[in-house]
Structures are given as C-alpha cells and as structure tokens.
Amino acid sequence: MNDKKKLVDLSYVRAMAGDSMDLVNEMINIFISQIPEFISEMRLHHQNKDWIKLGLIAHKAKSSLAVMGMEKQASSLKELELKSKDGIDADQYSDYIRSFENDCQLAIIELQDILKST
C-alpha cells in the first residue's frame, strides 16, 4: 500500500485536454522544464534582494503549480508574491523558496512516473 501523499492532481489538466493524453503529457513536460528556471530565478532574485522580481517570478510559478493541482504550494507562492512585492517579512523568503523547491522536486518525480506509465 502506498501511503505517500500525492503532490499533484491532474484533474484540471485532464479536463482541459479532453481525451488527449498527448496534450496532458505535453503540459507535464512543460511544467517539468519550467521548474528549474523558476528555482534559479527565485534564488537569484533572493540573493540580489530584488523583492519585486522575486514577487513576479512567484506569481508566474504559482500559475504553473495551480494547473498541476498543487494548491497548497500555489497558495504559499501567493503569500511570497504579496510579501515580496511589499518587502514584508524578507527573512522568511528563503523558507518559501526552499519549500517550493522541495515540493517541486517531489512533484517532478510523480509526474515522471505518470509519463512512464502512459
């Protein structure tokens, strides 16, 4: 029995794609390819203390997470987006980024398993 909690929920992607598993797989591949860029940009903007750009990339990444059904992490990025745009609680930004990175690494493994099974 698998007790691991799934991070992704492809209900939205499947609904959008209709019966096209090719389209679902394409959306998964786009997501997988975007994540390293999002992580890299978040780290860079955090290191440079460029909170406005950090908020913008959080906003962009949040949309990708929502499409993949990662609602909890999308909500977390919404918090980061709003806080960083106002420069509030900057000492917490690295925690948001680390959580995003960890969840996305696990989600990518889940999604790669889905791709292998199709």
Number of C-alpha atoms within 10 A of each C-alpha: 3 5 5 6 6 11 19 20 17 18 12 13 19 17 11 13 15 10 10 12 14 11 15 20 19 13 19 21 15 12 20 19 12 13 19 14 13 19 18 12 16 28 17 14 16 20 12 11 14 15 23 18 19 27 25 17 20 27 18 15 24 22 16 18 23 19 20 22 18 21 17 13 20 22 14 16 26 19 17 30 25 16 19 24 16 13 17 13 10 15 8 12 23 15 12 17 21 14 15 23 18 11 16 22 15 14 21 19 12 14 22 15 11 12 15 7 7 8
